[in-house]
Structures are given as C-alpha cells and as structure tokens.
Amino acid sequence: MAAAIQLAKRKGLVVPVLYNSSGYDSVDALRQIRGLVDIYIPDIKYLKNEPGKKFSNVDDYADIVPASSGKW
C-alpha cells in the first residue's frame, strides 16, 4: 500500500489519503504508511477477544487493536 501511495503522489495525487482499517494492523505496518496517509480510521469491531474469534477467526483482536489505534 505504501508503494502505491508513493507512486500516486509522484504522479500528481493531491487529494487527502484516508485509510479505513479494521484496526487489526501491526504497529510496523502503520509505521510504513506514516506520513503517507492523511486520515487513519480504525473501524474497531470488537472490544473482547471472544467475538473476534467467533466472527473474524482471530484469537487476539481485542489485544491487538489498542496497540494499532493509539490506545483509545
């Protein structure tokens, strides 16, 4: 994603870049897009791990999301 945004900006992209995410992003992935994305929108789905496992098949959703969304 970072490479695509960089290429688009080099080719003249001037509109704001928004990143709508499930919030289940690694901190490293977010660091890679720092400065490229104007607005980060973490669309947080669950505050507990149980629904994350049931509906999204991830064991640690509620543990990961606060780290990637600025500990809201």
PQR file of N, CA, C, O and H, with PARSE charges and radii, in Angstrom:
ATOM      1  N   MET A   1       0.828  -1.180   0.000 -0.4000 1.5000
ATOM      2  CA  MET A   1       0.000   0.000   0.000 -0.0000 2.0000
ATOM      3  C   MET A   1       0.877   1.250   0.000  0.5500 1.7000
ATOM      4  O   MET A   1       0.595   2.206  -0.723 -0.5500 1.4000
ATOM      5  N   ALA A   2       1.928   1.246   0.800 -0.4000 1.5000
ATOM      6  CA  ALA A   2       2.801   2.409   0.871 -0.0000 2.0000
ATOM      7  C   ALA A   2       3.390   2.742  -0.504  0.5500 1.7000
ATOM      8  O   ALA A   2       3.420   3.904  -0.908 -0.5500 1.4000
ATOM      9  H   ALA A   2       2.156   0.469   1.387  0.4000 1.0000
ATOM     10  N   ALA A   3       3.853   1.721  -1.210 -0.4000 1.5000
ATOM     11  CA  ALA A   3       4.444   1.941  -2.537 -0.0000 2.0000
ATOM     12  C   ALA A   3       3.423   2.517  -3.505  0.5500 1.7000
ATOM     13  O   ALA A   3       3.757   3.388  -4.308 -0.5500 1.4000
ATOM     14  H   ALA A   3       3.828   0.777  -0.881  0.4000 1.0000
ATOM     15  N   ALA A   4       2.185   2.043  -3.440 -0.4000 1.5000
ATOM     16  CA  ALA A   4       1.136   2.545  -4.335 -0.0000 2.0000
ATOM     17  C   ALA A   4       0.828   4.017  -4.045  0.5500 1.7000
ATOM     18  O   ALA A   4       0.632   4.807  -4.968 -0.5500 1.4000
ATOM     19  H   ALA A   4       1.914   1.335  -2.788  0.4000 1.0000
ATOM     20  N   ILE A   5       0.785   4.378  -2.770 -0.4000 1.5000
ATOM     21  CA  ILE A   5       0.517   5.784  -2.412 -0.0000 2.0000
ATOM     22  C   ILE A   5       1.673   6.667  -2.866  0.5500 1.7000
ATOM     23  O   ILE A   5       1.449   7.748  -3.412 -0.5500 1.4000
ATOM     24  H   ILE A   5       0.943   3.736  -2.020  0.4000 1.0000
ATOM     25  N   GLN A   6       2.904   6.219  -2.647 -0.4000 1.5000
ATOM     26  CA  GLN A   6       4.075   6.990  -3.073 -0.0000 2.0000
ATOM     27  C   GLN A   6       4.064   7.207  -4.581  0.5500 1.7000
ATOM     28  O   GLN A   6       4.335   8.312  -5.050 -0.5500 1.4000
ATOM     29  H   GLN A   6       3.087   5.342  -2.203  0.4000 1.0000
ATOM     30  N   LEU A   7       3.756   6.170  -5.337 -0.4000 1.5000
ATOM     31  CA  LEU A   7       3.691   6.276  -6.793 -0.0000 2.0000
ATOM     32  C   LEU A   7       2.600   7.259  -7.212  0.5500 1.7000
ATOM     33  O   LEU A   7       2.819   8.106  -8.078 -0.5500 1.4000
ATOM     34  H   LEU A   7       3.536   5.272  -4.956  0.4000 1.0000
ATOM     35  N   ALA A   8       1.433   7.142  -6.598 -0.4000 1.5000
ATOM     36  CA  ALA A   8       0.323   8.042  -6.941 -0.0000 2.0000
ATOM     37  C   ALA A   8       0.684   9.490  -6.640  0.5500 1.7000
ATOM     38  O   ALA A   8       0.357  10.384  -7.421 -0.5500 1.4000
ATOM     39  H   ALA A   8       1.255   6.454  -5.895  0.4000 1.0000
ATOM     40  N   LYS A   9       1.352   9.731  -5.521 -0.4000 1.5000
ATOM     41  CA  LYS A   9       1.746  11.107  -5.183 -0.0000 2.0000
ATOM     42  C   LYS A   9       2.783  11.636  -6.160  0.5500 1.7000
ATOM     43  O   LYS A   9       2.746  12.810  -6.529 -0.5500 1.4000
ATOM     44  H   LYS A   9       1.618   9.005  -4.887  0.4000 1.0000
ATOM     45  N   ARG A  10       3.706  10.782  -6.582 -0.4000 1.5000
ATOM     46  CA  ARG A  10       4.701  11.205  -7.582 -0.0000 2.0000
ATOM     47  C   ARG A  10       4.034  11.539  -8.916  0.5500 1.7000
ATOM     48  O   ARG A  10       4.524  12.376  -9.674 -0.5500 1.4000
ATOM     49  H   ARG A  10       3.736   9.828  -6.283  0.4000 1.0000
ATOM     50  N   LYS A  11       2.916  10.877  -9.190 -0.4000 1.5000
ATOM     51  CA  LYS A  11       2.204  11.112 -10.450 -0.0000 2.0000
ATOM     52  C   LYS A  11       1.185  12.243 -10.335  0.5500 1.7000
ATOM     53  O   LYS A  11       0.447  12.517 -11.281 -0.5500 1.4000
ATOM     54  H   LYS A  11       2.518  10.197  -8.573  0.4000 1.0000
ATOM     55  N   GLY A  12       1.146  12.909  -9.158 -0.4000 1.5000
ATOM     56  CA  GLY A  12       0.310  14.091  -9.031 -0.0000 2.0000
ATOM     57  C   GLY A  12      -0.893  13.984  -8.119  0.5500 1.7000
ATOM     58  O   GLY A  12      -1.708  14.906  -8.084 -0.5500 1.4000
ATOM     59  H   GLY A  12       1.746  12.687  -8.390  0.4000 1.0000
ATOM     60  N   LEU A  13      -1.038  12.901  -7.382 -0.4000 1.5000
ATOM     61  CA  LEU A  13      -2.167  12.782  -6.461 -0.0000 2.0000
ATOM     62  C   LEU A  13      -2.142  13.926  -5.454  0.5500 1.7000
ATOM     63  O   LEU A  13      -1.133  14.138  -4.780 -0.5500 1.4000
ATOM     64  H   LEU A  13      -0.376  12.152  -7.411  0.4000 1.0000
ATOM     65  N   VAL A  14      -3.232  14.655  -5.349 -0.4000 1.5000
ATOM     66  CA  VAL A  14      -3.269  15.790  -4.433 -0.0000 2.0000
ATOM     67  C   VAL A  14      -4.439  15.719  -3.445  0.5500 1.7000
ATOM     68  O   VAL A  14      -4.567  16.589  -2.583 -0.5500 1.4000
ATOM     69  H   VAL A  14      -4.051  14.482  -5.897  0.4000 1.0000
ATOM     70  N   VAL A  15      -5.282  14.706  -3.557 -0.4000 1.5000
ATOM     71  CA  VAL A  15      -6.402  14.572  -2.622 -0.0000 2.0000
ATOM     72  C   VAL A  15      -5.910  13.919  -1.330  0.5500 1.7000
ATOM     73  O   VAL A  15      -4.916  13.193  -1.346 -0.5500 1.4000
ATOM     74  H   VAL A  15      -5.178  14.000  -4.257  0.4000 1.0000
ATOM     75  N   PRO A  16      -6.596  14.170  -0.214 -0.5600 1.5000
ATOM     76  CA  PRO A  16      -6.200  13.508   1.039  0.2800 2.0000
ATOM     77  C   PRO A  16      -6.341  11.989   0.929  0.5500 1.7000
ATOM     78  O   PRO A  16      -7.263  11.485   0.288 -0.5500 1.4000
ATOM     79  N   VAL A  17      -5.432  11.283   1.551 -0.4000 1.5000
ATOM     80  CA  VAL A  17      -5.460   9.818   1.562 -0.0000 2.0000
ATOM     81  C   VAL A  17      -6.034   9.362   2.895  0.5500 1.7000
ATOM     82  O   VAL A  17      -5.508   9.695   3.957 -0.5500 1.4000
ATOM     83  H   VAL A  17      -4.683  11.692   2.073  0.4000 1.0000
ATOM     84  N   LEU A  18      -7.120   8.595   2.828 -0.4000 1.5000
ATOM     85  CA  LEU A  18      -7.755   8.043   4.018 -0.0000 2.0000
ATOM     86  C   LEU A  18      -7.499   6.551   4.057  0.5500 1.7000
ATOM     87  O   LEU A  18      -7.534   5.882   3.024 -0.5500 1.4000
ATOM     88  H   LEU A  18      -7.547   8.324   1.965  0.4000 1.0000
ATOM     89  N   TYR A  19      -7.241   6.023   5.254 -0.4000 1.5000
ATOM     90  CA  TYR A  19      -7.038   4.590   5.424 -0.0000 2.0000
ATOM     91  C   TYR A  19      -8.070   4.086   6.420  0.5500 1.7000
ATOM     92  O   TYR A  19      -7.951   4.324   7.622 -0.5500 1.4000
ATOM     93  H   TYR A  19      -7.213   6.567   6.093  0.4000 1.0000
ATOM     94  N   ASN A  20      -9.080   3.392   5.919 -0.4000 1.5000
ATOM     95  CA  ASN A  20     -10.119   2.811   6.769 -0.0000 2.0000
ATOM     96  C   ASN A  20      -9.721   1.370   7.038  0.5500 1.7000
ATOM     97  O   ASN A  20      -9.627   0.553   6.122 -0.5500 1.4000
ATOM     98  H   ASN A  20      -9.176   3.199   4.943  0.4000 1.0000
ATOM     99  N   SER A  21      -9.492   1.077   8.294 -0.4000 1.5000
ATOM    100  CA  SER A  21      -8.939  -0.213   8.687 -0.0000 2.0000
ATOM    101  C   SER A  21      -9.835  -0.877   9.723  0.5500 1.7000
ATOM    102  O   SER A  21     -10.642  -0.222  10.382 -0.5500 1.4000
ATOM    103  H   SER A  21      -9.568   1.741   9.038  0.4000 1.0000
ATOM    104  N   SER A  22      -9.676  -2.184   9.851 -0.4000 1.5000
ATOM    105  CA  SER A  22     -10.391  -2.903  10.915 -0.0000 2.0000
ATOM    106  C   SER A  22      -9.764  -2.621  12.275  0.5500 1.7000
ATOM    107  O   SER A  22     -10.308  -3.009  13.309 -0.5500 1.4000
ATOM    108  H   SER A  22      -9.020  -2.716   9.316  0.4000 1.0000
ATOM    109  N   GLY A  23      -8.620  -1.943  12.269 -0.4000 1.5000
ATOM    110  CA  GLY A  23      -7.886  -1.699  13.493 -0.0000 2.0000
ATOM    111  C   GLY A  23      -6.935  -2.829  13.819  0.5500 1.7000
ATOM    112  O   GLY A  23      -6.125  -2.701  14.737 -0.5500 1.4000
ATOM    113  H   GLY A  23      -8.178  -1.628  11.429  0.4000 1.0000
ATOM    114  N   TYR A  24      -7.011  -3.925  13.097 -0.4000 1.5000
ATOM    115  CA  TYR A  24      -6.175  -5.102  13.331 -0.0000 2.0000
ATOM    116  C   TYR A  24      -4.929  -4.993  12.458  0.5500 1.7000
ATOM    117  O   TYR A  24      -4.668  -5.846  11.610 -0.5500 1.4000
ATOM    118  H   TYR A  24      -7.669  -4.029  12.351  0.4000 1.0000
ATOM    119  N   ASP A  25      -4.168  -3.923  12.683 -0.4000 1.5000
ATOM    120  CA  ASP A  25      -2.954  -3.646  11.927 -0.0000 2.0000
ATOM    121  C   ASP A  25      -1.752  -3.815  12.845  0.5500 1.7000
ATOM    122  O   ASP A  25      -1.828  -3.524  14.038 -0.5500 1.4000
ATOM    123  H   ASP A  25      -4.380  -3.229  13.372  0.4000 1.0000
ATOM    124  N   SER A  26      -0.662  -4.278  12.292 -0.4000 1.5000
ATOM    125  CA  SER A  26       0.550  -4.319  13.103 -0.0000 2.0000
ATOM    126  C   SER A  26       1.100  -2.901  13.222  0.5500 1.7000
ATOM    127  O   SER A  26       0.898  -2.067  12.339 -0.5500 1.4000
ATOM    128  H   SER A  26      -0.601  -4.515  11.322  0.4000 1.0000
ATOM    129  N   VAL A  27       1.788  -2.644  14.310 -0.4000 1.5000
ATOM    130  CA  VAL A  27       2.399  -1.331  14.502 -0.0000 2.0000
ATOM    131  C   VAL A  27       3.413  -1.080  13.390  0.5500 1.7000
ATOM    132  O   VAL A  27       3.539   0.047  12.910 -0.5500 1.4000
ATOM    133  H   VAL A  27       1.952  -3.321  15.027  0.4000 1.0000
ATOM    134  N   ASP A  28       4.138  -2.124  12.977 -0.4000 1.5000
ATOM    135  CA  ASP A  28       5.106  -1.982  11.888 -0.0000 2.0000
ATOM    136  C   ASP A  28       4.419  -1.545  10.591  0.5500 1.7000
ATOM    137  O   ASP A  28       4.931  -0.677   9.884 -0.5500 1.4000
ATOM    138  H   ASP A  28       4.035  -3.039  13.368  0.4000 1.0000
ATOM    139  N   ALA A  29       3.279  -2.133  10.278 -0.4000 1.5000
ATOM    140  CA  ALA A  29       2.545  -1.745   9.064 -0.0000 2.0000
ATOM    141  C   ALA A  29       2.118  -0.283   9.128  0.5500 1.7000
ATOM    142  O   ALA A  29       2.179   0.428   8.125 -0.5500 1.4000
ATOM    143  H   ALA A  29       2.863  -2.839  10.852  0.4000 1.0000
ATOM    144  N   LEU A  30       1.692   0.161  10.290 -0.4000 1.5000
ATOM    145  CA  LEU A  30       1.282   1.561  10.435 -0.0000 2.0000
ATOM    146  C   LEU A  30       2.477   2.499  10.316  0.5500 1.7000
ATOM    147  O   LEU A  30       2.350   3.598   9.777 -0.5500 1.4000
ATOM    148  H   LEU A  30       1.643  -0.416  11.105  0.4000 1.0000
ATOM    149  N   ARG A  31       3.614   2.081  10.806 -0.4000 1.5000
ATOM    150  CA  ARG A  31       4.827   2.900  10.662 -0.0000 2.0000
ATOM    151  C   ARG A  31       5.190   3.070   9.188  0.5500 1.7000
ATOM    152  O   ARG A  31       5.687   4.124   8.789 -0.5500 1.4000
ATOM    153  H   ARG A  31       3.717   1.188  11.244  0.4000 1.0000
ATOM    154  N   GLN A  32       4.947   2.049   8.387 -0.4000 1.5000
ATOM    155  CA  GLN A  32       5.285   2.115   6.967 -0.0000 2.0000
ATOM    156  C   GLN A  32       4.441   3.140   6.213  0.5500 1.7000
ATOM    157  O   GLN A  32       4.882   3.678   5.198 -0.5500 1.4000
ATOM    158  H   GLN A  32       4.544   1.194   8.711  0.4000 1.0000
ATOM    159  N   ILE A  33       3.247   3.411   6.694 -0.4000 1.5000
ATOM    160  CA  ILE A  33       2.391   4.382   5.999 -0.0000 2.0000
ATOM    161  C   ILE A  33       2.383   5.752   6.680  0.5500 1.7000
ATOM    162  O   ILE A  33       1.695   6.669   6.230 -0.5500 1.4000
ATOM    163  H   ILE A  33       2.889   2.974   7.519  0.4000 1.0000
ATOM    164  N   ARG A  34       3.148   5.888   7.762 -0.4000 1.5000
ATOM    165  CA  ARG A  34       3.229   7.185   8.458 -0.0000 2.0000
ATOM    166  C   ARG A  34       3.712   8.251   7.480  0.5500 1.7000
ATOM    167  O   ARG A  34       4.703   8.052   6.777 -0.5500 1.4000
ATOM    168  H   ARG A  34       3.707   5.143   8.128  0.4000 1.0000
ATOM    169  N   GLY A  35       3.024   9.362   7.436 -0.4000 1.5000
ATOM    170  CA  GLY A  35       3.373  10.445   6.527 -0.0000 2.0000
ATOM    171  C   GLY A  35       2.752  10.312   5.147  0.5500 1.7000
ATOM    172  O   GLY A  35       2.757  11.269   4.372 -0.5500 1.4000
ATOM    173  H   GLY A  35       2.219   9.524   8.006  0.4000 1.0000
ATOM    174  N   LEU A  36       2.218   9.143   4.831 -0.4000 1.5000
ATOM    175  CA  LEU A  36       1.583   8.933   3.531 -0.0000 2.0000
ATOM    176  C   LEU A  36       0.065   9.035   3.617  0.5500 1.7000
ATOM    177  O   LEU A  36      -0.600   9.414   2.653 -0.5500 1.4000
ATOM    178  H   LEU A  36       2.214   8.366   5.460  0.4000 1.0000
ATOM    179  N   VAL A  37      -0.467   8.695   4.773 -0.4000 1.5000
ATOM    180  CA  VAL A  37      -1.915   8.694   4.992 -0.0000 2.0000
ATOM    181  C   VAL A  37      -2.284   9.941   5.786  0.5500 1.7000
ATOM    182  O   VAL A  37      -1.675  10.235   6.814 -0.5500 1.4000
ATOM    183  H   VAL A  37       0.074   8.386   5.556  0.4000 1.0000
ATOM    184  N   ASP A  38      -3.267  10.658   5.312 -0.4000 1.5000
ATOM    185  CA  ASP A  38      -3.688  11.883   5.993 -0.0000 2.0000
ATOM    186  C   ASP A  38      -4.657  11.599   7.133  0.5500 1.7000
ATOM    187  O   ASP A  38      -4.618  12.268   8.165 -0.5500 1.4000
ATOM    188  H   ASP A  38      -3.762  10.420   4.476  0.4000 1.0000
ATOM    189  N   ILE A  39      -5.520  10.617   6.950 -0.4000 1.5000
ATOM    190  CA  ILE A  39      -6.525  10.297   7.971 -0.0000 2.0000
ATOM    191  C   ILE A  39      -6.575   8.789   8.145  0.5500 1.7000
ATOM    192  O   ILE A  39      -6.801   8.058   7.181 -0.5500 1.4000
ATOM    193  H   ILE A  39      -5.552  10.074   6.111  0.4000 1.0000
ATOM    194  N   TYR A  40      -6.365   8.320   9.374 -0.4000 1.5000
ATOM    195  CA  TYR A  40      -6.426   6.898   9.713 -0.0000 2.0000
ATOM    196  C   TYR A  40      -7.735   6.660  10.457  0.5500 1.7000
ATOM    197  O   TYR A  40      -7.992   7.290  11.483 -0.5500 1.4000
ATOM    198  H   TYR A  40      -6.182   8.915  10.156  0.4000 1.0000
ATOM    199  N   ILE A  41      -8.561   5.756   9.946 -0.4000 1.5000
ATOM    200  CA  ILE A  41      -9.870   5.485  10.523 -0.0000 2.0000
ATOM    201  C   ILE A  41      -9.934   4.025  10.963  0.5500 1.7000
ATOM    202  O   ILE A  41     -10.285   3.156  10.164 -0.5500 1.4000
ATOM    203  H   ILE A  41      -8.353   5.244   9.112  0.4000 1.0000
ATOM    204  N   PRO A  42      -9.601   3.744  12.221 -0.5600 1.5000
ATOM    205  CA  PRO A  42      -9.722   2.351  12.676  0.2800 2.0000
ATOM    206  C   PRO A  42     -11.182   2.046  12.987  0.5500 1.7000
ATOM    207  O   PRO A  42     -11.757   2.604  13.922 -0.5500 1.4000
ATOM    208  N   ASP A  43     -11.768   1.168  12.207 -0.4000 1.5000
ATOM    209  CA  ASP A  43     -13.167   0.767  12.354 -0.0000 2.0000
ATOM    210  C   ASP A  43     -13.205  -0.435  13.300  0.5500 1.7000
ATOM    211  O   ASP A  43     -13.301  -1.583  12.864 -0.5500 1.4000
ATOM    212  H   ASP A  43     -11.301   0.715  11.447  0.4000 1.0000
ATOM    213  N   ILE A  44     -13.131  -0.153  14.576 -0.4000 1.5000
ATOM    214  CA  ILE A  44     -12.998  -1.199  15.596 -0.0000 2.0000
ATOM    215  C   ILE A  44     -14.279  -2.020  15.687  0.5500 1.7000
ATOM    216  O   ILE A  44     -15.374  -1.479  15.837 -0.5500 1.4000
ATOM    217  H   ILE A  44     -13.053   0.779  14.929  0.4000 1.0000
ATOM    218  N   LYS A  45     -14.117  -3.325  15.592 -0.4000 1.5000
ATOM    219  CA  LYS A  45     -15.264  -4.234  15.557 -0.0000 2.0000
ATOM    220  C   LYS A  45     -15.642  -4.793  16.929  0.5500 1.7000
ATOM    221  O   LYS A  45     -16.823  -4.875  17.264 -0.5500 1.4000
ATOM    222  H   LYS A  45     -13.227  -3.764  15.470  0.4000 1.0000
ATOM    223  N   TYR A  46     -14.638  -5.176  17.720 -0.4000 1.5000
ATOM    224  CA  TYR A  46     -14.914  -5.873  18.982 -0.0000 2.0000
ATOM    225  C   TYR A  46     -14.006  -5.345  20.087  0.5500 1.7000
ATOM    226  O   TYR A  46     -12.863  -4.963  19.835 -0.5500 1.4000
ATOM    227  H   TYR A  46     -13.678  -5.110  17.447  0.4000 1.0000
ATOM    228  N   LEU A  47     -14.523  -5.328  21.303 -0.4000 1.5000
ATOM    229  CA  LEU A  47     -13.726  -4.926  22.453 -0.0000 2.0000
ATOM    230  C   LEU A  47     -13.292  -6.120  23.297  0.5500 1.7000
ATOM    231  O   LEU A  47     -12.571  -5.966  24.283 -0.5500 1.4000
ATOM    232  H   LEU A  47     -15.451  -5.639  21.507  0.4000 1.0000
ATOM    233  N   LYS A  48     -13.737  -7.306  22.902 -0.4000 1.5000
ATOM    234  CA  LYS A  48     -13.362  -8.539  23.585 -0.0000 2.0000
ATOM    235  C   LYS A  48     -12.885  -9.549  22.550  0.5500 1.7000
ATOM    236  O   LYS A  48     -13.288  -9.499  21.388 -0.5500 1.4000
ATOM    237  H   LYS A  48     -14.323  -7.430  22.101  0.4000 1.0000
ATOM    238  N   ASN A  49     -12.029 -10.458  22.979 -0.4000 1.5000
ATOM    239  CA  ASN A  49     -11.480 -11.447  22.042 -0.0000 2.0000
ATOM    240  C   ASN A  49     -12.496 -12.476  21.569  0.5500 1.7000
ATOM    241  O   ASN A  49     -12.383 -12.976  20.450 -0.5500 1.4000
ATOM    242  H   ASN A  49     -11.701 -10.498  23.923  0.4000 1.0000
ATOM    243  N   GLU A  50     -13.475 -12.799  22.385 -0.4000 1.5000
ATOM    244  CA  GLU A  50     -14.431 -13.851  22.024 -0.0000 2.0000
ATOM    245  C   GLU A  50     -15.176 -13.558  20.719  0.5500 1.7000
ATOM    246  O   GLU A  50     -15.217 -14.422  19.844 -0.5500 1.4000
ATOM    247  H   GLU A  50     -13.567 -12.393  23.294  0.4000 1.0000
ATOM    248  N   PRO A  51     -15.768 -12.361  20.559 -0.5600 1.5000
ATOM    249  CA  PRO A  51     -16.442 -12.092  19.280  0.2800 2.0000
ATOM    250  C   PRO A  51     -15.460 -12.061  18.101  0.5500 1.7000
ATOM    251  O   PRO A  51     -15.821 -12.430  16.984 -0.5500 1.4000
ATOM    252  N   GLY A  52     -14.232 -11.624  18.346 -0.4000 1.5000
ATOM    253  CA  GLY A  52     -13.224 -11.631  17.288 -0.0000 2.0000
ATOM    254  C   GLY A  52     -12.958 -13.035  16.785  0.5500 1.7000
ATOM    255  O   GLY A  52     -12.822 -13.259  15.583 -0.5500 1.4000
ATOM    256  H   GLY A  52     -13.938 -11.324  19.253  0.4000 1.0000
ATOM    257  N   LYS A  53     -12.886 -13.976  17.710 -0.4000 1.5000
ATOM    258  CA  LYS A  53     -12.676 -15.373  17.334 -0.0000 2.0000
ATOM    259  C   LYS A  53     -13.898 -15.912  16.590  0.5500 1.7000
ATOM    260  O   LYS A  53     -13.766 -16.580  15.565 -0.5500 1.4000
ATOM    261  H   LYS A  53     -12.996 -13.794  18.687  0.4000 1.0000
ATOM    262  N   LYS A  54     -15.068 -15.620  17.108 -0.4000 1.5000
ATOM    263  CA  LYS A  54     -16.303 -16.156  16.532 -0.0000 2.0000
ATOM    264  C   LYS A  54     -16.595 -15.593  15.132  0.5500 1.7000
ATOM    265  O   LYS A  54     -16.935 -16.339  14.215 -0.5500 1.4000
ATOM    266  H   LYS A  54     -15.176 -15.078  17.941  0.4000 1.0000
ATOM    267  N   PHE A  55     -16.458 -14.284  14.984 -0.4000 1.5000
ATOM    268  CA  PHE A  55     -16.885 -13.648  13.736 -0.0000 2.0000
ATOM    269  C   PHE A  55     -15.753 -13.333  12.749  0.5500 1.7000
ATOM    270  O   PHE A  55     -15.999 -13.194  11.550 -0.5500 1.4000
ATOM    271  H   PHE A  55     -16.182 -13.678  15.730  0.4000 1.0000
ATOM    272  N   SER A  56     -14.515 -13.221  13.248 -0.4000 1.5000
ATOM    273  CA  SER A  56     -13.407 -12.872  12.352 -0.0000 2.0000
ATOM    274  C   SER A  56     -12.269 -13.885  12.371  0.5500 1.7000
ATOM    275  O   SER A  56     -11.255 -13.708  11.696 -0.5500 1.4000
ATOM    276  H   SER A  56     -14.315 -13.334  14.222  0.4000 1.0000
ATOM    277  N   ASN A  57     -12.448 -14.950  13.152 -0.4000 1.5000
ATOM    278  CA  ASN A  57     -11.469 -16.039  13.207 -0.0000 2.0000
ATOM    279  C   ASN A  57     -10.071 -15.581  13.622  0.5500 1.7000
ATOM    280  O   ASN A  57      -9.071 -16.089  13.114 -0.5500 1.4000
ATOM    281  H   ASN A  57     -13.271 -15.094  13.700  0.4000 1.0000
ATOM    282  N   VAL A  58     -10.005 -14.615  14.551 -0.4000 1.5000
ATOM    283  CA  VAL A  58      -8.730 -14.188  15.130 -0.0000 2.0000
ATOM    284  C   VAL A  58      -8.835 -14.293  16.649  0.5500 1.7000
ATOM    285  O   VAL A  58      -9.826 -13.866  17.243 -0.5500 1.4000
ATOM    286  H   VAL A  58     -10.818 -14.203  14.963  0.4000 1.0000
ATOM    287  N   ASP A  59      -7.823 -14.854  17.261 -0.4000 1.5000
ATOM    288  CA  ASP A  59      -7.852 -15.092  18.706 -0.0000 2.0000
ATOM    289  C   ASP A  59      -7.583 -13.848  19.544  0.5500 1.7000
ATOM    290  O   ASP A  59      -8.000 -13.784  20.701 -0.5500 1.4000
ATOM    291  H   ASP A  59      -7.018 -15.201  16.779  0.4000 1.0000
ATOM    292  N   ASP A  60      -6.895 -12.858  18.980 -0.4000 1.5000
ATOM    293  CA  ASP A  60      -6.367 -11.753  19.787 -0.0000 2.0000
ATOM    294  C   ASP A  60      -6.811 -10.365  19.321  0.5500 1.7000
ATOM    295  O   ASP A  60      -6.104  -9.384  19.552 -0.5500 1.4000
ATOM    296  H   ASP A  60      -6.556 -12.910  18.041  0.4000 1.0000
ATOM    297  N   TYR A  61      -7.957 -10.274  18.678 -0.4000 1.5000
ATOM    298  CA  TYR A  61      -8.409  -8.985  18.126 -0.0000 2.0000
ATOM    299  C   TYR A  61      -8.372  -7.876  19.173  0.5500 1.7000
ATOM    300  O   TYR A  61      -7.784  -6.822  18.932 -0.5500 1.4000
ATOM    301  H   TYR A  61      -8.531 -11.071  18.491  0.4000 1.0000
ATOM    302  N   ALA A  62      -8.987  -8.096  20.320 -0.4000 1.5000
ATOM    303  CA  ALA A  62      -9.072  -7.055  21.349 -0.0000 2.0000
ATOM    304  C   ALA A  62      -7.714  -6.726  21.948  0.5500 1.7000
ATOM    305  O   ALA A  62      -7.529  -5.639  22.496 -0.5500 1.4000
ATOM    306  H   ALA A  62      -9.465  -8.952  20.516  0.4000 1.0000
ATOM    307  N   ASP A  63      -6.764  -7.643  21.854 -0.4000 1.5000
ATOM    308  CA  ASP A  63      -5.415  -7.375  22.352 -0.0000 2.0000
ATOM    309  C   ASP A  63      -4.603  -6.549  21.362  0.5500 1.7000
ATOM    310  O   ASP A  63      -3.783  -5.724  21.763 -0.5500 1.4000
ATOM    311  H   ASP A  63      -6.914  -8.526  21.409  0.4000 1.0000
ATOM    312  N   ILE A  64      -4.830  -6.768  20.078 -0.4000 1.5000
ATOM    313  CA  ILE A  64      -4.072  -6.090  19.024 -0.0000 2.0000
ATOM    314  C   ILE A  64      -4.585  -4.682  18.756  0.5500 1.7000
ATOM    315  O   ILE A  64      -3.789  -3.760  18.579 -0.5500 1.4000
ATOM    316  H   ILE A  64      -5.496  -7.439  19.752  0.4000 1.0000
ATOM    317  N   VAL A  65      -5.876  -4.508  18.726 -0.4000 1.5000
ATOM    318  CA  VAL A  65      -6.475  -3.229  18.317 -0.0000 2.0000
ATOM    319  C   VAL A  65      -5.990  -2.031  19.133  0.5500 1.7000
ATOM    320  O   VAL A  65      -5.673  -1.011  18.523 -0.5500 1.4000
ATOM    321  H   VAL A  65      -6.522  -5.257  18.870  0.4000 1.0000
ATOM    322  N   PRO A  66      -5.909  -2.076  20.443 -0.5600 1.5000
ATOM    323  CA  PRO A  66      -5.443  -0.878  21.156  0.2800 2.0000
ATOM    324  C   PRO A  66      -4.039  -0.438  20.746  0.5500 1.7000
ATOM    325  O   PRO A  66      -3.762   0.761  20.718 -0.5500 1.4000
ATOM    326  N   ALA A  67      -3.156  -1.368  20.430 -0.4000 1.5000
ATOM    327  CA  ALA A  67      -1.799  -1.015  20.022 -0.0000 2.0000
ATOM    328  C   ALA A  67      -1.783  -0.298  18.687  0.5500 1.7000
ATOM    329  O   ALA A  67      -0.953   0.586  18.475 -0.5500 1.4000
ATOM    330  H   ALA A  67      -3.382  -2.342  20.453  0.4000 1.0000
ATOM    331  N   SER A  68      -2.681  -0.658  17.785 -0.4000 1.5000
ATOM    332  CA  SER A  68      -2.671  -0.054  16.455 -0.0000 2.0000
ATOM    333  C   SER A  68      -3.559   1.180  16.358  0.5500 1.7000
ATOM    334  O   SER A  68      -3.524   1.889  15.352 -0.5500 1.4000
ATOM    335  H   SER A  68      -3.355  -1.376  17.957  0.4000 1.0000
ATOM    336  N   SER A  69      -4.334   1.438  17.367 -0.4000 1.5000
ATOM    337  CA  SER A  69      -5.244   2.605  17.287 -0.0000 2.0000
ATOM    338  C   SER A  69      -4.915   3.680  18.316  0.5500 1.7000
ATOM    339  O   SER A  69      -5.750   4.544  18.586 -0.5500 1.4000
ATOM    340  H   SER A  69      -4.362   0.863  18.184  0.4000 1.0000
ATOM    341  N   GLY A  70      -3.747   3.646  18.883 -0.4000 1.5000
ATOM    342  CA  GLY A  70      -3.341   4.694  19.809 -0.0000 2.0000
ATOM    343  C   GLY A  70      -3.895   4.524  21.209  0.5500 1.7000
ATOM    344  O   GLY A  70      -4.027   5.505  21.941 -0.5500 1.4000
ATOM    345  H   GLY A  70      -3.069   2.944  18.664  0.4000 1.0000
ATOM    346  N   LYS A  71      -4.217   3.317  21.594 -0.4000 1.5000
ATOM    347  CA  LYS A  71      -4.770   3.022  22.941 -0.0000 2.0000
ATOM    348  C   LYS A  71      -5.926   3.952  23.283  0.5500 1.7000
ATOM    349  O   LYS A  71      -5.917   4.619  24.317 -0.5500 1.4000
ATOM    350  H   LYS A  71      -4.110   2.520  21.000  0.4000 1.0000
ATOM    351  N   TRP A  72      -6.910   3.989  22.411 -0.4000 1.5000
ATOM    352  CA  TRP A  72      -8.083   4.835  22.562 -0.0000 2.0000
ATOM    353  C   TRP A  72      -8.668   4.641  23.917  0.5500 1.7000
ATOM    354  O   TRP A  72      -9.674   5.267  24.251 -0.5500 1.4000
ATOM    355  H   TRP A  72      -6.917   3.447  21.571  0.4000 1.0000
TER
END
